[in-house]
């Protein structure tokens, strides 16, 4: 299901030869159109007709309006159910492209070629697709596996530092919830560069893939992958609502700090362990100024989180480095204490 492409795209070409789709629909944004599409097209060896579909970059465009435009484009192309959508981009492209493919004519096949670290280690894996609605992250979506994921590590060299750092948050999360040694390897990195990060990407991908294989529809252990996201998604949504979008990884890093603190307040981990986790996250990520949002605003937005049930805000929390638990119903008081703790860190 996951293939790492080593300097050429022969595995992708072999895949297309076997699948023989009627048409290729290559979804890009303006960035991947400029920096990644030429590499893909230069290595594509097929007679299958293809169309390039470009959307604007940015989380703020991951909406029903954009989805409707893409459905209309597929209709204009007379796309049938044996066509193949190729999602060439980061998390927004793989989320959006997967959603469009899984809903158009009740589903056409798609593959992901992630071009960002976030896409490689997180968004492209696991079969979750989604779009945002009313500034709520991925509130509309489907479970739909890509036919395959092709990772071309050299695409990381096209990324600005902020994009690399954003994806690195998800890698840190994988270590915290499932692999202490992976966590130790990652926090030992002195300089976040594509070259320094690359040796650890495959391990992060395998951690997520292993969890997903155990629980595709997120009924139990897959929920641990949401560590840092309950608070992180709420804050990310608020910044989006204010017209000041932030990187997903920055929000997740902030969420992991707060949810590590909640783990202490819930007597799941020792304060010393939590302090070690928090100091290492802060070593890589900037402090977010969340003082413009009230605590009530943040908590209220969490009530729409997809993991909630019976009116409770459910969290995935850390029991020790490399081990997490899920479905933790947390009192509002401890959520607010964690947010106040974060505000005081600066």
C-alpha positions as CSV (number, residue, x, y, z in Angstrom):
1,X,0.0,0.0,0.0
2,X,2.9,2.4,0.7
3,X,5.9,2.6,-1.8
4,X,8.9,4.8,-1.3
5,X,10.1,5.9,-4.7
6,X,13.9,5.9,-5.0
7,X,14.8,8.5,-7.6
8,X,12.4,7.2,-10.2
9,X,8.7,6.5,-10.6
10,X,8.9,3.0,-12.1
11,X,6.7,1.5,-9.3
12,X,4.0,4.1,-10.1
13,X,4.2,3.3,-13.8
14,X,3.9,-0.4,-13.1
15,X,0.9,0.3,-10.9
16,X,-0.9,2.2,-13.7
17,X,-0.1,-0.5,-16.2
18,X,-1.8,-3.1,-14.0
19,X,-4.8,-0.9,-13.0
20,X,-5.4,0.5,-16.5
21,X,-7.7,3.4,-15.5
22,X,-9.7,5.1,-18.2
23,X,-8.5,8.5,-17.3
24,X,-6.0,10.2,-14.8
25,X,-7.1,13.3,-12.8
26,X,-4.1,14.9,-11.2
27,X,-5.2,17.3,-8.4
28,X,-2.6,19.9,-7.4
29,X,-2.5,23.4,-5.8
30,X,-0.5,26.2,-7.2
31,X,2.6,25.2,-5.2
32,X,2.7,21.6,-6.2
33,X,1.8,22.6,-9.8
34,X,5.0,24.6,-9.9
35,X,7.4,22.5,-7.8
36,X,6.2,18.9,-8.0
37,X,4.0,18.4,-11.1
38,X,6.9,18.7,-13.6
39,X,8.8,15.9,-11.8
40,X,5.7,13.7,-11.9
41,X,4.9,14.4,-15.5
42,X,8.5,14.0,-16.5
43,X,8.6,10.5,-15.0
44,X,5.1,9.4,-16.1
45,X,5.2,6.7,-18.7
46,X,1.7,6.0,-19.8
47,X,-0.7,6.5,-22.7
48,X,-3.6,7.0,-20.4
49,X,-5.2,10.4,-21.0
50,X,-4.9,12.8,-18.1
51,X,-6.2,16.2,-16.9
52,X,-4.6,18.6,-14.5
53,X,-7.0,20.1,-11.9
54,X,-5.5,23.0,-9.8
55,X,-7.0,24.6,-6.7
56,X,-5.7,27.4,-4.6
57,X,-3.4,26.4,-1.7
58,X,-4.5,26.7,1.9
59,X,-6.7,25.2,4.6
60,X,-9.3,28.0,4.1
61,X,-10.1,26.6,0.6
62,X,-10.9,23.1,2.0
63,X,-14.7,23.7,1.8
64,X,-17.9,22.5,0.4
65,X,-17.7,25.3,-2.2
66,X,-14.4,24.0,-3.5
67,X,-15.8,20.4,-3.4
68,X,-18.8,21.5,-5.5
69,X,-16.5,23.1,-8.1
70,X,-14.4,19.9,-8.3
71,X,-17.5,17.7,-8.7
72,X,-18.6,19.9,-11.5
73,X,-15.2,19.7,-13.2
74,X,-15.3,15.9,-13.1
75,X,-18.7,16.0,-14.6
76,X,-17.5,18.3,-17.4
77,X,-14.6,15.8,-18.0
78,X,-17.2,13.0,-18.3
79,X,-15.2,11.1,-15.7
80,X,-16.4,7.5,-15.2
81,X,-16.0,5.2,-12.2
82,X,-12.8,3.6,-13.7
83,X,-10.9,6.9,-13.7
84,X,-8.1,7.4,-11.2
85,X,-7.6,10.5,-9.2
86,X,-4.0,11.3,-8.3
87,X,-3.7,13.6,-5.3
88,X,-0.3,15.4,-5.6
89,X,0.1,17.6,-2.6
90,X,0.1,18.0,1.1
91,X,-2.6,17.4,3.7
92,X,-5.2,19.7,2.1
93,X,-4.9,18.0,-1.3
94,X,-5.0,14.5,0.0
95,X,-7.9,15.2,2.3
96,X,-9.8,17.1,-0.4
97,X,-8.9,14.8,-3.2
98,X,-9.8,11.7,-1.3
99,X,-13.1,13.2,-0.3
100,X,-14.0,14.1,-3.9
101,X,-12.9,10.7,-5.2
102,X,-14.8,8.8,-2.6
103,X,-18.1,10.7,-3.1
104,X,-18.1,11.3,-6.9
105,X,-20.4,8.7,-8.5
106,X,-20.3,6.9,-5.1
107,X,-16.6,6.5,-5.4
108,X,-13.8,6.3,-7.9
109,X,-10.3,5.0,-7.1
110,X,-7.5,7.4,-6.0
111,X,-3.9,7.4,-5.0
112,X,-1.9,9.8,-2.8
113,X,1.5,11.2,-3.7
114,X,2.2,13.4,-0.7
115,X,4.6,16.3,-1.2
116,X,4.9,17.6,2.4
117,X,6.2,16.0,5.5
118,X,2.7,16.3,7.0
119,X,1.2,14.5,4.0
120,X,3.8,11.8,4.1
121,X,3.6,10.9,7.8
122,X,0.0,11.6,8.5
123,X,-2.6,12.9,6.1
124,X,-2.1,10.5,3.2
125,X,-2.2,7.4,5.4
126,X,-5.2,5.9,7.0
127,X,-8.1,6.4,4.7
128,X,-9.6,9.5,6.3
129,X,-10.8,12.1,3.9
130,X,-12.4,15.4,4.8
131,X,-13.3,19.0,4.3
132,X,-14.0,21.8,6.8
133,X,-17.3,23.4,7.3
134,X,-18.1,26.5,9.3
135,X,-14.5,26.5,10.3
136,X,-14.8,23.1,11.9
137,X,-11.8,20.9,10.9
138,X,-12.7,17.9,8.8
139,X,-16.3,17.8,10.1
140,X,-17.5,16.4,6.7
141,X,-15.6,13.4,5.4
142,X,-15.5,9.7,4.6
143,X,-13.4,6.6,5.4
144,X,-11.9,5.6,2.1
145,X,-8.6,3.9,1.5
146,X,-6.4,5.1,-1.4
147,X,-5.4,2.4,-3.8
148,X,-1.8,3.1,-3.0
149,X,0.5,5.8,-1.5
150,X,3.7,6.7,-3.4
151,X,6.3,8.7,-1.4
152,X,9.0,10.6,-3.3
153,X,11.3,11.9,-0.5
154,X,13.0,14.4,-2.8
155,X,9.8,16.5,-2.7
156,X,10.7,17.5,0.8
157,X,13.5,19.6,-0.6
158,X,10.9,21.9,-2.1
159,X,9.4,22.8,1.3
160,X,9.9,25.9,3.4
161,X,11.1,25.3,6.9
162,X,7.6,26.0,8.4
163,X,6.1,23.2,6.4
164,X,8.8,20.8,7.5
165,X,8.3,21.8,11.1
166,X,4.5,21.4,10.8
167,X,4.8,17.7,9.7
168,X,7.4,17.1,12.4
169,X,4.7,17.6,15.0
170,X,2.9,14.5,13.8
171,X,6.1,12.5,13.9
172,X,6.7,13.6,17.5
173,X,3.1,12.5,18.3
174,X,3.7,9.0,16.8
175,X,6.7,8.6,19.2
176,X,4.7,9.8,22.2
177,X,1.8,7.5,21.6
178,X,3.5,4.4,20.3
179,X,7.3,4.3,20.3
180,X,9.6,5.7,23.0
181,X,12.7,5.0,20.9
182,X,11.2,6.9,17.9
183,X,10.5,9.8,20.3
184,X,14.1,9.8,21.5
185,X,15.5,9.7,18.0
186,X,13.4,12.7,17.0
187,X,14.2,14.9,19.9
188,X,17.9,14.3,19.3
189,X,17.7,16.1,16.0
190,X,19.6,19.4,16.3
191,X,18.5,21.0,13.0
192,X,15.1,20.4,11.3
193,X,16.2,19.8,7.7
194,X,14.8,17.4,5.1
195,X,18.1,15.5,5.2
196,X,18.0,15.1,9.0
197,X,14.3,14.1,9.2
198,X,14.2,11.7,6.3
199,X,15.8,8.7,8.1
200,X,12.8,8.6,10.5
201,X,9.9,9.2,8.1
202,X,9.3,5.5,7.2
203,X,9.1,4.6,10.9
204,X,6.5,7.3,11.5
205,X,4.5,6.1,8.5
206,X,4.6,2.5,9.8
207,X,3.4,3.5,13.2
208,X,0.3,5.2,11.8
209,X,-0.3,2.4,9.3
210,X,0.0,-0.2,12.1
211,X,-2.6,1.6,14.2
212,X,-5.0,2.1,11.3
213,X,-4.8,-1.6,10.3
214,X,-5.9,-2.5,13.8
215,X,-8.9,-0.1,13.8
216,X,-9.8,1.4,10.5
217,X,-13.1,3.0,11.6
218,X,-11.7,4.5,14.8
219,X,-13.7,2.6,17.3
220,X,-10.8,2.1,19.8
221,X,-7.0,2.3,19.4
222,X,-7.0,4.6,16.4
223,X,-8.3,7.3,18.6
224,X,-4.8,7.5,20.2
225,X,-3.7,9.2,16.9
226,X,-5.8,12.2,18.0
227,X,-3.4,13.0,20.8
228,X,-2.9,16.8,20.7
229,X,-5.8,17.3,18.2
230,X,-8.8,17.9,20.5
231,X,-7.4,21.2,21.7
232,X,-5.2,21.7,18.6
233,X,-8.1,21.5,16.1
234,X,-10.2,23.9,18.2
235,X,-7.4,26.5,18.3
236,X,-6.6,25.9,14.6
237,X,-10.3,26.5,13.8
238,X,-10.4,29.7,15.8
239,X,-7.4,31.2,14.1
240,X,-9.0,30.2,10.7
241,X,-12.2,31.9,11.8
242,X,-10.2,35.1,12.6
243,X,-8.7,35.0,9.1
244,X,-5.2,34.3,10.5
245,X,-4.6,30.6,9.6
246,X,-1.7,28.8,11.4
247,X,0.2,25.7,10.4
248,X,-1.6,22.5,11.4
249,X,1.6,21.3,13.2
250,X,1.8,24.4,15.3
251,X,-1.7,23.8,16.5
252,X,-1.0,20.1,17.2
253,X,2.2,21.0,19.1
254,X,0.2,23.4,21.3
255,X,-2.4,20.8,21.7
256,X,0.1,18.1,22.7
257,X,1.5,20.5,25.4
258,X,-2.0,21.1,26.8
259,X,-3.0,17.5,26.7
260,X,0.2,16.4,28.3
261,X,-0.6,18.8,31.1
262,X,-4.1,17.3,31.3
263,X,-2.5,13.8,31.6
264,X,-0.8,15.1,34.7
265,X,-4.0,16.6,36.1
266,X,-5.7,13.2,35.5
267,X,-2.8,11.4,37.4
268,X,-1.8,9.4,34.2
269,X,1.8,10.5,34.1
270,X,4.3,12.1,36.5
271,X,4.9,15.8,36.4
272,X,8.6,15.2,35.7
273,X,7.8,13.1,32.6
274,X,5.3,15.8,31.4
275,X,7.9,18.6,31.9
276,X,10.4,16.6,29.8
277,X,7.8,16.1,27.0
278,X,6.7,19.7,27.1
279,X,10.3,21.2,27.1
280,X,11.2,19.0,24.1
281,X,8.1,20.1,22.1
282,X,8.8,23.7,22.9
283,X,12.4,23.3,21.6
284,X,11.0,22.9,18.1
285,X,7.8,25.0,18.1
286,X,6.9,28.6,18.7
287,X,4.5,29.7,21.4
288,X,1.0,30.6,20.1
289,X,-0.7,33.6,21.5
290,X,-4.2,32.3,22.3
291,X,-5.1,35.2,24.6
292,X,-7.4,36.7,22.0
293,X,-9.6,33.7,22.5
294,X,-11.6,33.1,25.7
295,X,-11.3,29.8,27.4
296,X,-15.0,29.3,26.9
297,X,-14.6,29.8,23.1
298,X,-11.9,27.1,22.9
299,X,-13.8,24.6,25.1
300,X,-17.1,25.2,23.3
301,X,-15.5,24.5,19.9
302,X,-14.2,21.2,21.3
303,X,-17.8,20.1,21.8
304,X,-18.0,19.5,18.1
305,X,-15.0,17.2,18.0
306,X,-15.7,14.0,16.1
307,X,-14.5,11.8,19.0
308,X,-17.1,13.0,21.5
309,X,-20.0,10.9,22.7
310,X,-22.9,11.4,25.0
311,X,-22.1,15.1,25.4
312,X,-18.6,14.4,26.8
313,X,-15.4,15.9,25.4
314,X,-13.2,12.9,24.9
315,X,-9.4,13.0,24.9
316,X,-6.6,10.7,24.0
317,X,-3.9,11.1,26.7
318,X,-0.4,9.9,27.5
319,X,0.2,7.2,30.1
320,X,4.0,7.2,29.5
321,X,6.2,8.1,26.6
322,X,5.3,5.5,23.9
323,X,1.9,4.6,25.4
324,X,-1.4,6.4,25.2
325,X,-5.0,5.8,26.3
326,X,-8.2,7.1,24.7
327,X,-11.9,7.9,25.5
328,X,-10.8,10.0,28.5
329,X,-13.7,12.2,29.6
330,X,-12.2,15.3,31.1
331,X,-13.9,17.9,33.3
332,X,-13.9,21.4,31.9
333,X,-12.0,22.6,34.9
334,X,-8.9,20.6,33.9
335,X,-9.2,21.6,30.3
336,X,-9.2,25.3,31.3
337,X,-6.3,24.7,33.7
338,X,-4.2,23.2,30.9
339,X,-5.0,26.2,28.7
340,X,-4.0,28.6,31.4
341,X,-0.8,26.7,32.0
342,X,0.0,27.0,28.3
343,X,-0.7,30.8,28.3
344,X,1.7,31.2,31.2
345,X,4.6,29.4,29.4
346,X,5.5,32.3,27.3
